[in-house]
Amino acid sequence: MPSVSAAARRLGLLVASSPTNSRARYRLTGRNDLATRPGSRSASPRTRAAELVAPADPVGSFANGLLVRRPRLALRPAPLLVVPPKLEGLAQLPPPPSPQRRNWSVQLTGGPSLTYRRLPGTSTQLEKLERPAWGGSGQLLGAYAFSPRLTVAGGLGFAQHAGSLRYTLQSTASGETRQVDFRDVYNFVTLPVQAQLTLGGNHRWRYGVLGGAVAAQLISARVTTGSACNCAQQRWRPSSADSIFQRRNLTLTVGAFADYQLSPGRWLTVRPQAELFLNSLTLPPRTSRYPWGLGVQVGYRWDLAPRKP
Protein backbone atom coordinates (compact mmCIF):
# COMPACT_ATOMS: atom_id res chain seq x y z
CA MET A 1 0.00 0.00 0.00
CA PRO A 2 2.87 2.50 0.35
CA SER A 3 3.28 2.55 -3.39
CA VAL A 4 -0.44 3.17 -3.92
CA SER A 5 -0.48 5.96 -1.37
CA ALA A 6 2.53 7.57 -2.95
CA ALA A 7 0.89 7.37 -6.39
CA ALA A 8 -2.30 8.87 -4.98
CA ARG A 9 -0.37 11.73 -3.45
CA ARG A 10 1.28 12.45 -6.80
CA LEU A 11 -2.09 12.48 -8.59
CA GLY A 12 -3.72 14.80 -6.02
CA LEU A 13 -6.29 12.32 -4.61
CA LEU A 14 -7.74 11.66 -1.17
CA VAL A 15 -6.51 8.63 0.76
CA ALA A 16 -8.06 7.07 3.86
CA SER A 17 -5.60 6.35 6.65
CA SER A 18 -7.03 2.91 7.44
CA PRO A 19 -10.27 1.01 7.03
CA THR A 20 -10.92 1.23 10.75
CA ASN A 21 -10.39 4.99 10.93
CA SER A 22 -12.58 6.29 8.12
CA ARG A 23 -13.39 9.56 9.85
CA ALA A 24 -9.97 11.02 9.36
CA ARG A 25 -9.42 11.55 5.66
CA TYR A 26 -6.72 13.68 4.22
CA ARG A 27 -6.83 15.86 1.12
CA LEU A 28 -3.76 15.87 -1.02
CA THR A 29 -3.44 18.63 -3.57
CA GLY A 30 -0.02 17.73 -4.92
CA ARG A 31 3.48 16.78 -4.09
CA ASN A 32 4.01 19.78 -1.91
CA ASP A 33 1.09 18.77 0.36
CA LEU A 34 3.21 16.16 2.10
CA ALA A 35 4.54 18.89 4.31
CA THR A 36 1.06 19.81 5.49
CA ARG A 37 -0.17 16.34 6.41
CA PRO A 38 -1.63 16.02 9.86
CA GLY A 39 1.28 13.87 10.90
CA SER A 40 3.97 16.14 9.51
CA ARG A 41 5.96 18.36 11.79
CA SER A 42 5.69 21.43 9.58
CA ALA A 43 1.89 21.50 9.58
CA SER A 44 0.40 24.01 11.94
CA PRO A 45 -2.14 22.96 14.62
CA ARG A 46 -4.88 25.06 12.90
CA THR A 47 -4.27 23.31 9.59
CA ARG A 48 -4.33 19.83 11.18
CA ALA A 49 -7.54 20.61 13.08
CA ALA A 50 -9.26 21.93 9.95
CA GLU A 51 -8.35 18.90 7.91
CA LEU A 52 -9.46 16.44 10.61
CA VAL A 53 -12.78 18.17 11.22
CA ALA A 54 -13.53 18.81 7.54
CA PRO A 55 -16.02 16.37 6.03
CA ALA A 56 -14.90 13.82 3.60
CA ASP A 57 -14.84 14.74 -0.05
CA PRO A 58 -17.52 12.60 -1.71
CA VAL A 59 -16.10 13.14 -5.18
CA GLY A 60 -12.48 12.18 -5.05
CA SER A 61 -11.53 9.78 -2.20
CA PHE A 62 -9.83 6.54 -1.52
CA ALA A 63 -12.43 4.72 0.55
CA ASN A 64 -12.28 1.03 1.47
CA GLY A 65 -9.21 0.66 -0.68
CA LEU A 66 -10.83 1.99 -3.90
CA LEU A 67 -9.11 4.73 -5.88
CA VAL A 68 -11.43 7.24 -7.64
CA ARG A 69 -10.16 10.06 -9.91
CA ARG A 70 -11.61 13.48 -9.13
CA PRO A 71 -13.37 15.09 -12.14
CA ARG A 72 -12.03 18.34 -13.44
CA LEU A 73 -14.09 21.51 -13.13
CA ALA A 74 -15.17 23.21 -16.36
CA LEU A 75 -14.65 26.98 -16.06
CA ARG A 76 -16.60 29.33 -18.31
CA PRO A 77 -14.75 32.34 -19.68
CA ALA A 78 -15.89 35.68 -18.29
CA PRO A 79 -17.69 37.93 -20.77
CA LEU A 80 -15.57 40.60 -22.34
CA LEU A 81 -16.51 44.21 -21.70
CA VAL A 82 -16.06 46.27 -24.83
CA VAL A 83 -15.48 49.96 -24.13
CA PRO A 84 -15.95 52.22 -27.15
CA PRO A 85 -13.04 54.53 -27.80
CA LYS A 86 -13.45 58.17 -26.94
CA LEU A 87 -13.78 60.51 -29.92
CA GLU A 88 -12.59 63.54 -28.05
CA GLY A 89 -10.06 65.47 -30.00
CA LEU A 90 -10.90 63.71 -33.30
CA ALA A 91 -12.22 65.69 -36.25
CA GLN A 92 -15.90 64.92 -36.83
CA LEU A 93 -17.61 65.35 -40.20
CA PRO A 94 -20.45 67.92 -40.28
CA PRO A 95 -23.95 66.52 -40.80
CA PRO A 96 -25.15 66.46 -44.41
CA PRO A 97 -27.15 69.56 -45.35
CA SER A 98 -30.90 69.11 -45.54
CA PRO A 99 -32.34 69.43 -49.05
CA GLN A 100 -33.81 72.87 -49.73
CA ARG A 101 -36.84 73.26 -51.92
CA ARG A 102 -36.70 75.86 -54.69
CA ASN A 103 -39.61 78.19 -54.01
CA TRP A 104 -38.94 80.91 -56.61
CA SER A 105 -39.21 80.35 -60.35
CA VAL A 106 -39.44 82.33 -63.58
CA GLN A 107 -41.97 81.46 -66.30
CA LEU A 108 -41.99 82.63 -69.91
CA THR A 109 -45.05 81.53 -71.91
CA GLY A 110 -46.83 82.51 -75.10
CA GLY A 111 -49.13 81.15 -77.79
CA PRO A 112 -52.09 81.69 -80.11
CA SER A 113 -55.71 82.04 -79.15
CA LEU A 114 -59.01 82.13 -80.99
CA THR A 115 -60.76 85.37 -80.02
CA TYR A 116 -64.28 86.66 -80.44
CA ARG A 117 -66.72 88.95 -78.61
CA ARG A 118 -70.05 88.84 -76.82
CA LEU A 119 -72.68 91.46 -77.70
CA PRO A 120 -75.45 91.40 -75.08
CA GLY A 121 -77.27 94.45 -76.45
CA THR A 122 -78.68 95.40 -79.80
CA SER A 123 -76.00 95.04 -82.47
CA THR A 124 -75.68 96.81 -85.82
CA GLN A 125 -75.72 95.08 -89.21
CA LEU A 126 -71.92 95.38 -89.45
CA GLU A 127 -71.36 93.91 -86.00
CA LYS A 128 -73.46 90.91 -86.91
CA LEU A 129 -71.03 90.14 -89.73
CA GLU A 130 -68.05 89.83 -87.40
CA ARG A 131 -66.37 86.43 -87.18
CA PRO A 132 -63.75 84.95 -84.81
CA ALA A 133 -60.07 85.51 -85.61
CA TRP A 134 -56.72 84.37 -84.31
CA GLY A 135 -55.00 86.52 -81.72
CA GLY A 136 -52.30 85.73 -79.21
CA SER A 137 -50.74 86.49 -75.86
CA GLY A 138 -47.47 86.12 -73.99
CA GLN A 139 -46.24 86.84 -70.51
CA LEU A 140 -43.23 86.79 -68.24
CA LEU A 141 -44.07 85.71 -64.70
CA GLY A 142 -42.29 85.40 -61.40
CA ALA A 143 -43.77 82.61 -59.26
CA TYR A 144 -43.48 81.65 -55.61
CA ALA A 145 -44.45 78.19 -54.30
CA PHE A 146 -46.10 78.48 -50.88
CA SER A 147 -46.34 74.67 -50.75
CA PRO A 148 -45.74 71.72 -53.10
CA ARG A 149 -49.31 72.20 -54.34
CA LEU A 150 -49.98 75.96 -54.32
CA THR A 151 -48.05 78.51 -56.42
CA VAL A 152 -48.86 82.18 -56.96
CA ALA A 153 -47.45 84.06 -59.97
CA GLY A 154 -47.50 87.61 -61.29
CA GLY A 155 -45.76 89.58 -64.01
CA LEU A 156 -46.04 91.48 -67.27
CA GLY A 157 -47.51 90.45 -70.62
CA PHE A 158 -49.02 91.35 -73.95
CA ALA A 159 -52.33 90.27 -75.49
CA GLN A 160 -54.07 90.80 -78.80
CA HIS A 161 -57.77 90.23 -79.52
CA ALA A 162 -59.02 90.25 -83.08
CA GLY A 163 -62.10 89.78 -85.21
CA SER A 164 -62.60 89.35 -88.95
CA LEU A 165 -65.05 91.00 -91.34
CA ARG A 166 -65.82 89.61 -94.80
CA TYR A 167 -68.58 91.15 -96.83
CA THR A 168 -69.38 92.71 -100.21
CA LEU A 169 -70.04 96.43 -100.81
CA GLN A 170 -72.10 97.68 -103.74
CA SER A 171 -72.12 101.25 -105.01
CA THR A 172 -75.58 102.78 -105.29
CA ALA A 173 -74.50 105.09 -108.09
CA SER A 174 -72.60 102.75 -110.43
CA GLY A 175 -73.69 99.40 -109.08
CA GLU A 176 -70.11 98.22 -108.78
CA THR A 177 -69.29 95.71 -106.04
CA ARG A 178 -66.26 95.48 -103.81
CA GLN A 179 -65.07 92.60 -101.65
CA VAL A 180 -64.05 93.67 -98.14
CA ASP A 181 -61.80 91.53 -95.92
CA PHE A 182 -60.83 93.36 -92.73
CA ARG A 183 -59.27 92.29 -89.49
CA ASP A 184 -60.09 94.33 -86.42
CA VAL A 185 -57.31 94.29 -83.81
CA TYR A 186 -57.15 95.32 -80.13
CA ASN A 187 -53.72 95.43 -78.43
CA PHE A 188 -53.25 95.32 -74.64
CA VAL A 189 -50.47 95.46 -72.09
CA THR A 190 -51.40 93.04 -69.32
CA LEU A 191 -50.56 92.57 -65.66
CA PRO A 192 -51.53 88.95 -64.90
CA VAL A 193 -51.91 87.54 -61.39
CA GLN A 194 -52.80 83.86 -61.12
CA ALA A 195 -52.77 80.93 -58.72
CA GLN A 196 -51.74 77.41 -59.73
CA LEU A 197 -52.94 74.31 -57.88
CA THR A 198 -51.02 71.07 -58.54
CA LEU A 199 -53.30 68.03 -58.56
CA GLY A 200 -50.79 65.23 -59.24
CA GLY A 201 -47.53 64.14 -60.77
CA ASN A 202 -44.04 63.09 -59.71
CA HIS A 203 -40.45 64.32 -60.01
CA ARG A 204 -40.68 64.23 -63.82
CA TRP A 205 -44.08 65.72 -64.61
CA ARG A 206 -47.02 67.38 -62.90
CA TYR A 207 -50.43 68.73 -63.80
CA GLY A 208 -53.06 70.98 -62.25
CA VAL A 209 -55.44 73.89 -62.68
CA LEU A 210 -54.89 77.63 -62.71
CA GLY A 211 -56.96 80.77 -62.41
CA GLY A 212 -56.59 84.49 -61.85
CA ALA A 213 -57.27 88.02 -62.97
CA VAL A 214 -55.56 90.17 -65.57
CA ALA A 215 -55.44 93.94 -65.68
CA ALA A 216 -55.45 94.87 -69.40
CA GLN A 217 -54.46 98.34 -70.57
CA LEU A 218 -55.60 99.14 -74.14
CA ILE A 219 -52.71 100.71 -76.05
CA SER A 220 -54.05 100.70 -79.62
CA ALA A 221 -56.91 99.49 -81.84
CA ARG A 222 -57.61 99.23 -85.56
CA VAL A 223 -61.29 98.66 -86.30
CA THR A 224 -63.85 99.07 -89.03
CA THR A 225 -66.45 100.49 -86.67
CA GLY A 226 -66.77 104.25 -87.04
CA SER A 227 -66.26 104.65 -90.79
CA ALA A 228 -69.17 106.17 -92.69
CA CYS A 229 -69.23 103.69 -95.56
CA ASN A 230 -67.81 100.70 -93.70
CA CYS A 231 -65.19 100.50 -96.42
CA ALA A 232 -62.10 101.48 -94.42
CA GLN A 233 -60.54 100.92 -91.04
CA GLN A 234 -59.72 103.53 -88.45
CA ARG A 235 -56.98 103.61 -85.83
CA TRP A 236 -57.87 104.53 -82.29
CA ARG A 237 -55.56 105.69 -79.55
CA PRO A 238 -56.41 105.63 -75.87
CA SER A 239 -55.37 109.27 -75.62
CA SER A 240 -57.80 110.33 -78.36
CA ALA A 241 -60.54 112.59 -77.14
CA ASP A 242 -63.14 110.85 -79.32
CA SER A 243 -62.05 107.33 -78.34
CA ILE A 244 -64.96 104.90 -78.05
CA PHE A 245 -63.03 102.28 -76.04
CA GLN A 246 -62.35 101.71 -72.38
CA ARG A 247 -58.67 102.11 -71.57
CA ARG A 248 -58.46 100.07 -68.34
CA ASN A 249 -60.05 96.63 -68.36
CA LEU A 250 -60.23 93.59 -66.16
CA THR A 251 -60.32 90.02 -67.41
CA LEU A 252 -60.77 86.61 -65.81
CA THR A 253 -58.50 83.68 -66.74
CA VAL A 254 -59.10 79.97 -66.02
CA GLY A 255 -57.31 76.95 -67.39
CA ALA A 256 -55.02 74.02 -66.72
CA PHE A 257 -51.33 73.26 -66.98
CA ALA A 258 -48.99 70.33 -67.55
CA ASP A 259 -45.26 70.57 -66.78
CA TYR A 260 -42.47 68.21 -67.82
CA GLN A 261 -38.98 68.44 -66.29
CA LEU A 262 -36.33 68.40 -69.00
CA SER A 263 -33.45 68.67 -66.50
CA PRO A 264 -33.20 69.49 -62.80
CA GLY A 265 -35.00 72.80 -62.32
CA ARG A 266 -35.90 73.22 -66.02
CA TRP A 267 -39.53 72.61 -67.01
CA LEU A 268 -41.46 72.61 -70.26
CA THR A 269 -45.02 73.85 -69.65
CA VAL A 270 -48.23 73.68 -71.69
CA ARG A 271 -51.26 75.74 -70.60
CA PRO A 272 -54.66 75.66 -72.29
CA GLN A 273 -56.75 78.51 -70.93
CA ALA A 274 -59.78 80.72 -71.49
CA GLU A 275 -60.10 84.47 -71.00
CA LEU A 276 -63.19 86.67 -70.61
CA PHE A 277 -63.51 90.42 -70.18
CA LEU A 278 -65.44 91.37 -67.04
CA ASN A 279 -66.25 94.86 -68.36
CA SER A 280 -67.37 96.22 -71.70
CA LEU A 281 -64.54 97.27 -74.00
CA THR A 282 -66.68 99.95 -75.66
CA LEU A 283 -68.10 103.09 -74.07
CA PRO A 284 -71.75 104.21 -74.28
CA PRO A 285 -73.65 104.82 -76.50
CA ARG A 286 -71.88 102.05 -78.40
CA THR A 287 -73.09 98.48 -78.13
CA SER A 288 -71.48 96.71 -75.20
CA ARG A 289 -68.62 94.47 -76.29
CA TYR A 290 -67.10 91.74 -74.10
CA PRO A 291 -64.13 90.06 -75.83
CA TRP A 292 -63.15 86.50 -74.94
CA GLY A 293 -60.59 83.99 -76.15
CA LEU A 294 -59.58 80.33 -76.09
CA GLY A 295 -55.92 79.49 -76.51
CA VAL A 296 -52.86 77.46 -75.59
CA GLN A 297 -49.64 78.84 -74.18
CA VAL A 298 -46.36 76.94 -74.38
CA GLY A 299 -43.31 78.03 -72.47
CA TYR A 300 -40.35 77.39 -70.24
CA ARG A 301 -39.89 77.61 -66.50
CA TRP A 302 -36.69 77.99 -64.49
CA ASP A 303 -36.57 77.05 -60.81
CA LEU A 304 -34.23 79.48 -59.05
CA ALA A 305 -31.69 78.07 -56.62
CA PRO A 306 -32.42 78.84 -52.93
CA ARG A 307 -30.52 81.77 -51.48
CA LYS A 308 -27.56 80.78 -49.31
CA PRO A 309 -27.86 81.85 -45.64
C-alpha positions as semicolon CSV with decimal commas, in nm:
position;residue;x (nm);y (nm);z (nm)
1;M;0,000;0,000;0,000
2;P;0,287;0,250;0,035
3;S;0,328;0,255;-0,339
4;V;-0,044;0,317;-0,392
5;S;-0,048;0,596;-0,137
6;A;0,253;0,757;-0,295
7;A;0,089;0,737;-0,639
8;A;-0,230;0,887;-0,498
9;R;-0,037;1,173;-0,345
10;R;0,128;1,245;-0,680
11;L;-0,209;1,248;-0,859
12;G;-0,372;1,480;-0,602
13;L;-0,629;1,232;-0,461
14;L;-0,774;1,166;-0,117
15;V;-0,651;0,863;0,076
16;A;-0,806;0,707;0,386
17;S;-0,560;0,635;0,665
18;S;-0,703;0,291;0,744
19;P;-1,027;0,101;0,703
20;T;-1,092;0,123;1,075
21;N;-1,039;0,499;1,093
22;S;-1,258;0,629;0,812
23;R;-1,339;0,956;0,985
24;A;-0,997;1,102;0,936
25;R;-0,942;1,155;0,566
26;Y;-0,672;1,368;0,422
27;R;-0,683;1,586;0,112
28;L;-0,376;1,587;-0,102
29;T;-0,344;1,863;-0,357
30;G;-0,002;1,773;-0,492
31;R;0,348;1,678;-0,409
32;N;0,401;1,978;-0,191
33;D;0,109;1,877;0,036
34;L;0,321;1,616;0,210
35;A;0,454;1,889;0,431
36;T;0,106;1,981;0,549
37;R;-0,017;1,634;0,641
38;P;-0,163;1,602;0,986
39;G;0,128;1,387;1,090
40;S;0,397;1,614;0,951
41;R;0,596;1,836;1,179
42;S;0,569;2,143;0,958
43;A;0,189;2,150;0,958
44;S;0,040;2,401;1,194
45;P;-0,214;2,296;1,462
46;R;-0,488;2,506;1,290
47;T;-0,427;2,331;0,959
48;R;-0,433;1,983;1,118
49;A;-0,754;2,061;1,308
50;A;-0,926;2,193;0,995
51;E;-0,835;1,890;0,791
52;L;-0,946;1,644;1,061
53;V;-1,278;1,817;1,122
54;A;-1,353;1,881;0,754
55;P;-1,602;1,637;0,603
56;A;-1,490;1,382;0,360
57;D;-1,484;1,474;-0,005
58;P;-1,752;1,260;-0,171
59;V;-1,610;1,314;-0,518
60;G;-1,248;1,218;-0,505
61;S;-1,153;0,978;-0,220
62;F;-0,983;0,654;-0,152
63;A;-1,243;0,472;0,055
64;N;-1,228;0,103;0,147
65;G;-0,921;0,066;-0,068
66;L;-1,083;0,199;-0,390
67;L;-0,911;0,473;-0,588
68;V;-1,143;0,724;-0,764
69;R;-1,016;1,006;-0,991
70;R;-1,161;1,348;-0,913
71;P;-1,337;1,509;-1,214
72;R;-1,203;1,834;-1,344
73;L;-1,409;2,151;-1,313
74;A;-1,517;2,321;-1,636
75;L;-1,465;2,698;-1,606
76;R;-1,660;2,933;-1,831
77;P;-1,475;3,234;-1,968
78;A;-1,589;3,568;-1,829
79;P;-1,769;3,793;-2,077
80;L;-1,557;4,060;-2,234
81;L;-1,651;4,421;-2,170
82;V;-1,606;4,627;-2,483
83;V;-1,548;4,996;-2,413
84;P;-1,595;5,222;-2,715
85;P;-1,304;5,453;-2,780
86;K;-1,345;5,817;-2,694
87;L;-1,378;6,051;-2,992
88;E;-1,259;6,354;-2,805
89;G;-1,006;6,547;-3,000
90;L;-1,090;6,371;-3,330
91;A;-1,222;6,569;-3,625
92;Q;-1,590;6,492;-3,683
93;L;-1,761;6,535;-4,020
94;P;-2,045;6,792;-4,028
95;P;-2,395;6,652;-4,080
96;P;-2,515;6,646;-4,441
97;P;-2,715;6,956;-4,535
98;S;-3,090;6,911;-4,554
99;P;-3,234;6,943;-4,905
100;Q;-3,381;7,287;-4,973
101;R;-3,684;7,326;-5,192
102;R;-3,670;7,586;-5,469
103;N;-3,961;7,819;-5,401
104;W;-3,894;8,091;-5,661
105;S;-3,921;8,035;-6,035
106;V;-3,944;8,233;-6,358
107;Q;-4,197;8,146;-6,630
108;L;-4,199;8,263;-6,991
109;T;-4,505;8,153;-7,191
110;G;-4,683;8,251;-7,510
111;G;-4,913;8,115;-7,779
112;P;-5,209;8,169;-8,011
113;S;-5,571;8,204;-7,915
114;L;-5,901;8,213;-8,099
115;T;-6,076;8,537;-8,002
116;Y;-6,428;8,666;-8,044
117;R;-6,672;8,895;-7,861
118;R;-7,005;8,884;-7,682
119;L;-7,268;9,146;-7,770
120;P;-7,545;9,140;-7,508
121;G;-7,727;9,445;-7,645
122;T;-7,868;9,540;-7,980
123;S;-7,600;9,504;-8,247
124;T;-7,568;9,681;-8,582
125;Q;-7,572;9,508;-8,921
126;L;-7,192;9,538;-8,945
127;E;-7,136;9,391;-8,600
128;K;-7,346;9,091;-8,691
129;L;-7,103;9,014;-8,973
130;E;-6,805;8,983;-8,740
131;R;-6,637;8,643;-8,718
132;P;-6,375;8,495;-8,481
133;A;-6,007;8,551;-8,561
134;W;-5,672;8,437;-8,431
135;G;-5,500;8,652;-8,172
136;G;-5,230;8,573;-7,921
137;S;-5,074;8,649;-7,586
138;G;-4,747;8,612;-7,399
139;Q;-4,624;8,684;-7,051
140;L;-4,323;8,679;-6,824
141;L;-4,407;8,571;-6,470
142;G;-4,229;8,540;-6,140
143;A;-4,377;8,261;-5,926
144;Y;-4,348;8,165;-5,561
145;A;-4,445;7,819;-5,430
146;F;-4,610;7,848;-5,088
147;S;-4,634;7,467;-5,075
148;P;-4,574;7,172;-5,310
149;R;-4,931;7,220;-5,434
150;L;-4,998;7,596;-5,432
151;T;-4,805;7,851;-5,642
152;V;-4,886;8,218;-5,696
153;A;-4,745;8,406;-5,997
154;G;-4,750;8,761;-6,129
155;G;-4,576;8,958;-6,401
156;L;-4,604;9,148;-6,727
157;G;-4,751;9,045;-7,062
158;F;-4,902;9,135;-7,395
159;A;-5,233;9,027;-7,549
160;Q;-5,407;9,080;-7,880
161;H;-5,777;9,023;-7,952
162;A;-5,902;9,025;-8,308
163;G;-6,210;8,978;-8,521
164;S;-6,260;8,935;-8,895
165;L;-6,505;9,100;-9,134
166;R;-6,582;8,961;-9,480
167;Y;-6,858;9,115;-9,683
168;T;-6,938;9,271;-10,021
169;L;-7,004;9,643;-10,081
170;Q;-7,210;9,768;-10,374
171;S;-7,212;10,125;-10,501
172;T;-7,558;10,278;-10,529
173;A;-7,450;10,509;-10,809
174;S;-7,260;10,275;-11,043
175;G;-7,369;9,940;-10,908
176;E;-7,011;9,822;-10,878
177;T;-6,929;9,571;-10,604
178;R;-6,626;9,548;-10,381
179;Q;-6,507;9,260;-10,165
180;V;-6,405;9,367;-9,814
181;D;-6,180;9,153;-9,592
182;F;-6,083;9,336;-9,273
183;R;-5,927;9,229;-8,949
184;D;-6,009;9,433;-8,642
185;V;-5,731;9,429;-8,381
186;Y;-5,715;9,532;-8,013
187;N;-5,372;9,543;-7,843
188;F;-5,325;9,532;-7,464
189;V;-5,047;9,546;-7,209
190;T;-5,140;9,304;-6,932
191;L;-5,056;9,257;-6,566
192;P;-5,153;8,895;-6,490
193;V;-5,191;8,754;-6,139
194;Q;-5,280;8,386;-6,112
195;A;-5,277;8,093;-5,872
196;Q;-5,174;7,741;-5,973
197;L;-5,294;7,431;-5,788
198;T;-5,102;7,107;-5,854
199;L;-5,330;6,803;-5,856
200;G;-5,079;6,523;-5,924
201;G;-4,753;6,414;-6,077
202;N;-4,404;6,309;-5,971
203;H;-4,045;6,432;-6,001
204;R;-4,068;6,423;-6,382
205;W;-4,408;6,572;-6,461
206;R;-4,702;6,738;-6,290
207;Y;-5,043;6,873;-6,380
208;G;-5,306;7,098;-6,225
209;V;-5,544;7,389;-6,268
210;L;-5,489;7,763;-6,271
211;G;-5,696;8,077;-6,241
212;G;-5,659;8,449;-6,185
213;A;-5,727;8,802;-6,297
214;V;-5,556;9,017;-6,557
215;A;-5,544;9,394;-6,568
216;A;-5,545;9,487;-6,940
217;Q;-5,446;9,834;-7,057
218;L;-5,560;9,914;-7,414
219;I;-5,271;10,071;-7,605
220;S;-5,405;10,070;-7,962
221;A;-5,691;9,949;-8,184
222;R;-5,761;9,923;-8,556
223;V;-6,129;9,866;-8,630
224;T;-6,385;9,907;-8,903
225;T;-6,645;10,049;-8,667
226;G;-6,677;10,425;-8,704
227;S;-6,626;10,465;-9,079
228;A;-6,917;10,617;-9,269
229;C;-6,923;10,369;-9,556
230;N;-6,781;10,070;-9,370
231;C;-6,519;10,050;-9,642
232;A;-6,210;10,148;-9,442
233;Q;-6,054;10,092;-9,104
234;Q;-5,972;10,353;-8,845
235;R;-5,698;10,361;-8,583
236;W;-5,787;10,453;-8,229
237;R;-5,556;10,569;-7,955
238;P;-5,641;10,563;-7,587
239;S;-5,537;10,927;-7,562
240;S;-5,780;11,033;-7,836
241;A;-6,054;11,259;-7,714
242;D;-6,314;11,085;-7,932
243;S;-6,205;10,733;-7,834
244;I;-6,496;10,490;-7,805
245;F;-6,303;10,228;-7,604
246;Q;-6,235;10,171;-7,238
247;R;-5,867;10,211;-7,157
248;R;-5,846;10,007;-6,834
249;N;-6,005;9,663;-6,836
250;L;-6,023;9,359;-6,616
251;T;-6,032;9,002;-6,741
252;L;-6,077;8,661;-6,581
253;T;-5,850;8,368;-6,674
254;V;-5,910;7,997;-6,602
255;G;-5,731;7,695;-6,739
256;A;-5,502;7,402;-6,672
257;F;-5,133;7,326;-6,698
258;A;-4,899;7,033;-6,755
259;D;-4,526;7,057;-6,678
260;Y;-4,247;6,821;-6,782
261;Q;-3,898;6,844;-6,629
262;L;-3,633;6,840;-6,900
263;S;-3,345;6,867;-6,650
264;P;-3,320;6,949;-6,280
265;G;-3,500;7,280;-6,232
266;R;-3,590;7,322;-6,602
267;W;-3,953;7,261;-6,701
268;L;-4,146;7,261;-7,026
269;T;-4,502;7,385;-6,965
270;V;-4,823;7,368;-7,169
271;R;-5,126;7,574;-7,060
272;P;-5,466;7,566;-7,229
273;Q;-5,675;7,851;-7,093
274;A;-5,978;8,072;-7,149
275;E;-6,010;8,447;-7,100
276;L;-6,319;8,667;-7,061
277;F;-6,351;9,042;-7,018
278;L;-6,544;9,137;-6,704
279;N;-6,625;9,486;-6,836
280;S;-6,737;9,622;-7,170
281;L;-6,454;9,727;-7,400
282;T;-6,668;9,995;-7,566
283;L;-6,810;10,309;-7,407
284;P;-7,175;10,421;-7,428
285;P;-7,365;10,482;-7,650
286;R;-7,188;10,205;-7,840
287;T;-7,309;9,848;-7,813
288;S;-7,148;9,671;-7,520
289;R;-6,862;9,447;-7,629
290;Y;-6,710;9,174;-7,410
291;P;-6,413;9,006;-7,583
292;W;-6,315;8,650;-7,494
293;G;-6,059;8,399;-7,615
294;L;-5,958;8,033;-7,609
295;G;-5,592;7,949;-7,651
296;V;-5,286;7,746;-7,559
297;Q;-4,964;7,884;-7,418
298;V;-4,636;7,694;-7,438
299;G;-4,331;7,803;-7,247
300;Y;-4,035;7,739;-7,024
301;R;-3,989;7,761;-6,650
302;W;-3,669;7,799;-6,449
303;D;-3,657;7,705;-6,081
304;L;-3,423;7,948;-5,905
305;A;-3,169;7,807;-5,662
306;P;-3,242;7,884;-5,293
307;R;-3,052;8,177;-5,148
308;K;-2,756;8,078;-4,931
309;P;-2,786;8,185;-4,564
